[in-house]
Amino acid sequence: MIYLGIDPTAGRRPLNYALLDGSLALLAEGECQTAELLKLIAPYPDIVCAVDAPRLPNQGLMADPAVRARLGLPPNSETWAQYRVCEYELRRRNIKLYNTPAQTAKAPTWMKAGWKLYDQLRAAGFQTYPASAPRTFFEAHPHATFTALLGVVPYDKATLEGRLQRQLLLYDEGVGVPDAMGFFEEITRHSILEGAIRLNGLRTHDQLDALASALTAHYAHTRSDRITLVGDPADGHIVVPVRELKERYS
């Protein structure tokens, strides 16, 4: 079984992907268009794929009084009505993420690109996890993955410390990336003054998101008792690789 993480982007920008084997060795990573990625994975019949994009538009569940009552919310209020159940469950725990609109025309371009990607994956034989099929996919959210595995809200992913923190976690989880502590071997007075610090294999935040999604796919297949399906199947689950989420992450 091969584990694929995809971080889609909007417009003409290529997507980021990471491909791991069963021992979490890195088989491939990079940027490409969807057609190139599908060609790359064609030789692999058995794949679990995690995509960092909503799988479905908002189905309106959070506006349903019965659903709201089940979640402990005022039944007739409009608060949280613009979110899917999975988005509400993460945000109330201080794991921040987008909200998915009900009308696809109002969705941001990257969400539309994600829906198109899911359609292309279905055409390539992927079914929705946890189907008993050689190729499955599901929705992941790398920020939720990093937060849940760390136990705290990580540093901003666009900062140097955020990238170091995320790569250290992936390395500790067994993913085949360099130990980010190697970065500090380059920190000398001279290298800083000369602007000659080398990043020693430190990944970009887009690459780290793709790697975190691939790791989540690995968990979903090999440690299914240690994942949480967040949300409601009617408007889409987000898979998080921990057995139980905290009530709140600081």
C-alpha positions as CSV (number, residue, x, y, z in Angstrom):
1,M,0.0,0.0,0.0
2,I,1.2,3.5,-0.9
3,Y,0.2,6.7,0.9
4,L,-0.4,9.9,-1.0
5,G,-0.9,13.4,0.4
6,I,-2.1,16.2,-1.8
7,D,-2.1,19.9,-1.1
8,P,-4.2,21.4,-4.0
9,T,-3.8,25.0,-5.1
10,A,-5.9,27.5,-7.0
11,G,-5.4,28.8,-10.5
12,R,-2.4,27.7,-12.6
13,R,-0.2,27.0,-9.6
14,P,0.8,23.3,-9.4
15,L,-0.4,21.1,-6.5
16,N,2.1,19.8,-4.0
17,Y,2.2,16.0,-3.3
18,A,4.1,13.5,-1.2
19,L,4.2,9.8,-1.7
20,L,5.2,7.4,1.2
21,D,5.6,3.7,1.3
22,G,4.6,1.4,4.1
23,S,7.7,2.2,6.2
24,L,7.1,5.9,5.7
25,A,10.1,6.2,3.3
26,L,9.6,9.1,0.9
27,L,9.1,7.7,-2.6
28,A,8.4,11.0,-4.3
29,E,7.4,14.6,-3.6
30,G,7.1,17.7,-5.6
31,E,4.9,20.1,-7.6
32,C,2.9,19.2,-10.6
33,Q,-0.5,19.4,-12.3
34,T,-3.1,16.8,-11.6
35,A,-2.6,14.9,-14.9
36,E,1.1,14.5,-14.2
37,L,0.3,13.2,-10.7
38,L,-2.2,10.7,-12.0
39,K,0.4,9.4,-14.4
40,L,3.0,9.2,-11.6
41,I,0.7,7.0,-9.4
42,A,-0.6,4.9,-12.3
43,P,1.8,2.0,-11.5
44,Y,0.5,1.7,-7.9
45,P,-2.8,-0.1,-7.7
46,D,-3.2,0.2,-3.9
47,I,-3.2,3.8,-2.6
48,V,-4.7,5.6,0.3
49,C,-4.9,9.3,-0.5
50,A,-5.5,12.3,1.8
51,V,-6.5,15.6,0.2
52,D,-6.2,18.9,1.9
53,A,-9.5,20.3,0.6
54,P,-13.2,19.9,1.4
55,R,-14.7,16.8,-0.2
56,L,-18.3,18.2,-0.3
57,P,-19.9,21.6,-0.3
58,N,-21.8,22.6,2.8
59,Q,-25.0,20.5,3.0
60,G,-26.7,22.8,5.5
61,L,-26.6,20.4,8.5
62,M,-25.5,23.1,10.9
63,A,-28.7,25.0,10.2
64,D,-30.9,22.0,11.1
65,P,-32.3,22.4,14.6
66,A,-32.1,18.7,15.3
67,V,-28.4,18.6,14.4
68,R,-27.7,21.7,16.4
69,A,-29.5,20.3,19.5
70,R,-27.4,17.1,19.2
71,L,-24.3,19.2,19.2
72,G,-25.4,21.2,22.2
73,L,-26.1,24.4,20.3
74,P,-29.2,26.6,20.5
75,P,-31.6,24.9,18.0
76,N,-33.0,28.0,16.4
77,S,-29.8,30.1,16.3
78,E,-27.8,30.8,13.1
79,T,-24.4,30.7,14.9
80,W,-22.1,28.2,13.1
81,A,-24.7,27.7,10.4
82,Q,-22.2,28.6,7.7
83,Y,-19.9,25.7,8.7
84,R,-19.9,22.0,8.1
85,V,-20.1,19.8,11.2
86,C,-16.4,18.8,10.9
87,E,-15.4,22.4,10.6
88,Y,-17.4,23.4,13.7
89,E,-16.0,20.4,15.7
90,L,-12.4,21.5,14.9
91,R,-12.9,25.3,15.3
92,R,-14.6,24.9,18.7
93,R,-11.4,23.2,19.8
94,N,-9.3,26.1,18.6
95,I,-8.1,24.4,15.5
96,K,-8.8,27.1,12.9
97,L,-9.8,26.4,9.4
98,Y,-11.9,27.7,6.5
99,N,-15.7,27.3,6.2
100,T,-17.2,25.7,3.1
101,P,-20.1,27.5,1.4
102,A,-23.2,25.7,0.3
103,Q,-23.2,27.4,-3.1
104,T,-20.3,26.2,-5.1
105,A,-20.3,29.4,-7.2
106,K,-19.4,31.3,-4.0
107,A,-16.5,28.9,-3.1
108,P,-12.9,30.2,-3.3
109,T,-11.0,29.0,-6.4
110,W,-8.8,26.6,-4.4
111,M,-12.0,24.8,-3.1
112,K,-13.3,24.5,-6.6
113,A,-9.9,23.1,-7.7
114,G,-10.2,20.5,-4.8
115,W,-13.6,19.4,-6.0
116,K,-12.3,19.0,-9.5
117,L,-9.4,17.0,-8.1
118,Y,-11.8,14.6,-6.3
119,D,-13.7,14.1,-9.5
120,Q,-10.4,13.2,-11.3
121,L,-9.4,10.8,-8.5
122,R,-12.8,9.1,-8.8
123,A,-12.3,8.7,-12.5
124,A,-8.9,7.1,-11.6
125,G,-10.7,4.4,-9.5
126,F,-10.6,6.0,-6.0
127,Q,-13.5,5.5,-3.6
128,T,-14.4,7.3,-0.4
129,Y,-12.6,6.0,2.7
130,P,-13.3,3.6,4.5
131,A,-14.5,1.7,1.5
132,S,-13.0,-1.7,0.9
133,A,-11.3,-0.8,-2.3
134,P,-7.7,-0.8,-3.5
135,R,-7.7,3.0,-4.0
136,T,-9.4,5.2,-1.4
137,F,-9.4,8.9,-0.6
138,F,-10.5,11.2,2.2
139,E,-10.3,14.8,3.4
140,A,-7.5,15.7,5.7
141,H,-6.5,19.0,7.2
142,P,-2.8,19.3,7.9
143,H,-3.2,22.0,10.6
144,A,-5.5,19.6,12.5
145,T,-3.0,16.8,12.0
146,F,-0.1,18.8,13.3
147,T,-2.1,20.2,16.2
148,A,-3.5,16.9,17.3
149,L,-0.1,15.1,17.1
150,L,1.7,17.9,18.9
151,G,-1.0,18.4,21.5
152,V,-0.8,22.2,21.1
153,V,-1.5,24.7,18.4
154,P,1.8,24.9,16.4
155,Y,3.6,28.1,15.3
156,D,2.4,29.8,12.2
157,K,3.3,27.5,9.3
158,A,4.7,30.4,7.2
159,T,7.4,31.1,9.8
160,L,10.8,29.5,10.1
161,E,9.9,28.2,13.6
162,G,6.6,26.8,12.3
163,R,8.4,24.9,9.5
164,L,11.0,23.6,11.9
165,Q,8.4,22.4,14.4
166,R,6.4,20.6,11.7
167,Q,9.3,18.9,10.2
168,L,10.6,17.8,13.6
169,L,7.3,16.2,14.3
170,L,7.2,14.4,10.9
171,Y,10.7,13.1,11.5
172,D,9.8,11.9,15.0
173,E,6.8,10.1,13.6
174,G,9.1,8.2,11.2
175,V,8.6,10.1,8.0
176,G,11.6,10.0,5.7
177,V,12.6,13.6,5.9
178,P,15.8,15.1,7.3
179,D,16.0,15.9,11.0
180,A,15.2,19.6,11.1
181,M,17.7,20.1,14.0
182,G,20.4,19.9,11.3
183,F,19.4,23.4,10.5
184,F,21.0,24.7,13.7
185,E,24.4,23.4,12.6
186,E,24.4,26.2,10.1
187,I,23.7,28.9,12.6
188,T,27.0,30.8,13.2
189,R,27.7,34.5,13.6
190,H,29.5,34.4,10.2
191,S,26.7,32.6,8.3
192,I,24.1,35.1,9.6
193,L,26.2,38.2,8.8
194,E,26.9,36.8,5.3
195,G,23.4,35.7,4.7
196,A,24.7,32.2,3.9
197,I,22.5,30.0,6.1
198,R,21.6,26.8,4.3
199,L,18.2,25.2,5.1
200,N,19.5,21.5,5.0
201,G,16.5,19.9,3.5
202,L,13.9,22.0,5.4
203,R,10.6,21.8,3.6
204,T,8.3,24.6,2.6
205,H,5.0,24.8,4.4
206,D,3.2,23.5,1.3
207,Q,5.5,20.5,1.2
208,L,5.0,19.9,4.9
209,D,1.2,20.0,4.5
210,A,1.4,17.4,1.7
211,L,3.7,15.2,3.9
212,A,1.3,15.5,6.9
213,S,-1.6,14.4,4.7
214,A,0.4,11.4,3.5
215,L,1.2,10.5,7.1
216,T,-2.5,10.8,7.9
217,A,-3.3,8.4,5.1
218,H,-0.8,6.0,6.6
219,Y,-2.4,6.2,10.0
220,A,-5.9,5.6,8.4
221,H,-4.7,2.4,6.8
222,T,-2.3,1.0,9.4
223,R,-3.7,2.4,12.7
224,S,-7.4,2.7,12.0
225,D,-8.1,2.4,15.8
226,R,-6.0,5.6,16.3
227,I,-7.8,8.0,14.0
228,T,-10.9,10.2,14.5
229,L,-13.4,10.8,11.8
230,V,-14.4,14.3,12.7
231,G,-17.9,15.5,11.6
232,D,-20.9,13.9,10.0
233,P,-20.8,11.6,6.9
234,A,-23.7,13.6,5.3
235,D,-21.4,16.7,4.8
236,G,-18.0,15.1,5.0
237,H,-15.5,13.8,7.5
238,I,-12.0,15.2,8.2
239,V,-9.7,12.4,9.3
240,V,-7.3,13.3,12.2
241,P,-4.6,10.8,13.3
242,V,-5.4,10.6,17.0
243,R,-7.7,8.3,18.9
244,E,-9.4,11.2,20.6
245,L,-9.3,15.0,20.3
246,K,-8.8,17.3,23.2
247,E,-11.7,19.5,24.1
248,R,-9.4,22.5,23.4
249,Y,-5.9,23.1,22.1
250,S,-3.9,26.0,23.6
